[in-house]
Amino acid sequence: MNKKQKKVLIRIIVAATLIVVLSLMPIEGYVKFGLFMIPYLVIGYDILKKAFKGILNKQVFDENFLMAVATIGAIALGDYKEGTAVMLFYQIGELFQSYAVGKSRKNISELMDIRPDYANIEKDGKLEKVDPDEVEIGTVIVVQPGEKIPIDGIVTEGNSTLNTSALTGESLPRQTAVGDEVISGCINMTGVLKIQTTKEFGESTVSKILDLVENSSSKKSKSENFISKFAKYYTPAVCYGALALAILPPLVRMLAMGIAPEWGEWIYRALTFLVISCPCALVISIPLSFFAGIGGASNQGVLVKGSNYLETLAQTKYVVFDKTGTMTQGVFEVSGIHHSKMENEKLLEYAALAESSSGHPISKSLQKAYGKPIDRNRVTDVEEISGNGVIAKVDGIAVAAGNAKLMKRLGIEYKECHHVGTVVHMVVDGTYAGHILISDILKPHAKEAIHALKKAGISKTVMLTGDAKNVAEQIAKELGIEEVCSELLPSDKVEKVEELLKKKGEKEKLAFVGDGINDAPVLSRADIGIAMGALGSDAAIEAADVVLMDDDPLKIAKAIKIARKCIRIVYENIYFAIGIKIICLILGALGIANMWTAIFADVGVMVIAVLNAIRALFVKKL
């Protein structure tokens, strides 16, 4: 509990004690009024001040105005205890709401704890702490055991174990050594690391994540927008309704029946009507539910860019996957060389050199298998054909390395591979020279993730990949994915997603799950884009609506369950709050409900709705 909350709590205790003491004392008239004004002002001075400012700023109709009018009116009618009690319980409800928001913020602040306070720079043999914003690209920083990595960079000296839990939601130690890329926000656990920075602090991973979470509340859902519009028209409507209730019935009775108007009774009913009508439960609990949902998700390593995306995620029925790096580890290894017309080592050398300018995992696996330093001066006239492969000259000899599409494009007869894996066909000096088989392996939880999605009610799972048909079909069968489209170019993936979007129901949503680097167009085209394996990927954070901060596909189902729970809570609060208020408003207008019923309809409903909203923070294990 912060200082502000403690002050409010002290005021509540003082006011409540005075109300109880004064209620037991035999006092009447002006003395009673004067004494009850003490607890009333102790507990309500800030509400009265806000209401007065609202009137001056021509923003009259809000909850502060309703509370001020209702309580002052009750006191004017001689109901000192009821008027003061309404203000007291309203403040109790506000304190409760403030505490709930604080708890939500604390959950998110655990993620925010990744923000580094300083960076160490070595000067004259001593470490000097500087503001991370002041560190330029290329500076060597020192990270000691127990410290956070403040800026993205490459390890130039030392080896250590990194704790990524603040980013991934799970304590997954990661080994790092010289030459490895490291990202800000991780905690160095063991050895001393020297890191050469590759980004400025403002562009580093930790800054982007913090900005993402801090701005998530700016993208409102349809439910939040509905409540904002509802409150905008609802509050003035009930104020005019209360005014009509206070004036019209007694006037009608007087004019039609000749009965003297009982102004006091109808004004009391109108004031009760005002207290009941206060929209606090809706205005507070709905945004709080989304805020808690985003907080609960972030604590699990699932970053949702706004409450509108939570709403879309909850309606997801189609999940479309990329293959490499999403359902497979993307760690390719050369597992065989077949039909080679030259020595295997020489064929591998041609392949590694031809592919040396590409950053694709397959290229890296060829270079790794070759195992020797790559001399790029030997490679000229490189042409990378998207979705096909690479054409280049190695030592002046024409070399082509790619899939069957590239062979057909070049008019080269090639040998089919009967093993399952990614096949790189090789053409050297215009002649087919054999093919290299590269295999990828499934992620540990990939199969379990598909089962969890089906259990969560996902009606269709689809895999889109540029890989060979036999490889794609085997992986889809092993995982239990219903539909697979293989040998696709990046543009083909967008077309397939558009076809699926036309097939699905109007209220059904389609999610695309990709690695966020090569799949940006598809991530943007889907109803909701989910970036997998996005630890440190700028493209993923930019293109996706939801970012999973590790490469565990099981978290897709978890993200959907979090979203559905959050939306369920939102609708529970909407139906409950509106339902109770309508019943109590009718009872208040008929004179059956008194001021204490009004207190329950306002503060009681708000407390129950807030308690319900907090449930969105807690996420069960799958």
Secondary structure, 3 states (H helix, E strand, C coil): CCHHHHHHHHHHHHHHHHHHHHHHCCCCHHHHHHHHHHHHHHHHHHHHHHHHHHHHCCCCCCHHHHHHHHHHHHHHCCCHHHHHHHHHHHHHHHHHHHHHHHHHHHHHHHHHCCCCCCEEEEECCEEEEECHHHCCCCCEEEECCCCECCCCEEEEECCEEEECHHHHCCCCCEEECCCCEECCCCEECCCCEEEEECCCHHHCHHHHHHHHHHCHHHCCCHHHHHHHHHHHHHHHHHHHHHHHHHHHHHHHHHHHHCCCCCHHHHHHHHHHHHHHHCCHHHHHHHHHHHHHHHHHHHHCCEEECCHHHHHHHHCEEEEEEECCCCCECCCCEEEEEECCCCCHHHHHHHHHHHCCCCCCHHHHHHHHHHCCCCCHHHEEEEEEECCCEEEEEECCEEEEEECHHHHHHHCCCCCCCCCCCEEEEEEECCEEEEEEEEECCECCCHHHHHHHHHHCCCCEEEEECCCCHHHHHHHHHHHCCCEEECCCCHHHHHHHHHHHHHHCCCCCEEEEEECCCCCHHHHHHCCEEEECCCCCCHHHHHHCCEEECCCCCHHHHHHHHHHHHHHHHHHHHHHHHHHHHHHHHHHHHCCCCCHHHHHHHHHHHHHHHHHHHHHHHCCCCC
